[in-house]
Structures are given as structure tokens and as C-alpha cells.
Amino acid sequence: MKIISIKRILIFLLCFFLYNSLNAQDLQEFSTDTAQFIDQFEEFVKRNITEQQEDNFEIFIDQWDTGYFSDKIKTRFIEVCNLILTRNTHR
């Protein structure tokens, strides 16, 4: 299994998220609860990803669930995702 850096995963996910958020009319805000967030985020991201992207995303999900990311990083990631959603809904 390849070791993928946290920075690379986050950059990939945020870029993908920005692209997909343009098409997300139904989701107004992600939950700030980390367990609920990851379920919502997974549903949101898996709408339009390739098989290779899905493999990388599964690594991210596993790392999220196993405590690889600190609570501070998780909270900040959720804040950024919600900020992107908010900005895209005001366009």
C-alpha cells in the first residue's frame, strides 16, 4: 500500500470538493459532529469519482475513522468544507 501524505490527501479532497460543490444544490451545510460529517462527506464525494479516486478516498476515510487526524484538524477541515459550501450557495 502506498503511503500518501496528509497534505496530499487534503489537497486532493479539497480540490475535488470545490469542483463538486458547484453541483451540490441540496446540501447547505455539513454537520460539525465528526461522525456525522464523514458520512455526509462520503455521500457527497462519491457521486462523481473514478475508481482510483475512490481508492484514495477510502484511505482518507480509514484515516479519519482511526484517529490519524487530530480533532483540531478534523474541526478545521469541516469548517473549510462548510465555508466552501456557503460561498458557492451565494453565487
FENPE-V524219 format. One record per pair of residues at least 12 apart in sequence whose C-alpha atoms are under 7 Angstrom apart, sorted by the first residue. I is the first residue (numbers start at 0). J is the second residue. Records with the same first field share a line. If there is no record, write none. Layout:
BEGIN
I = J + J
END
This chain:
BEGIN
8 = 59
16 = 44
20 = 84 + 87
21 = 87
27 = 84
28 = 81 + 84
29 = 81
31 = 77
END
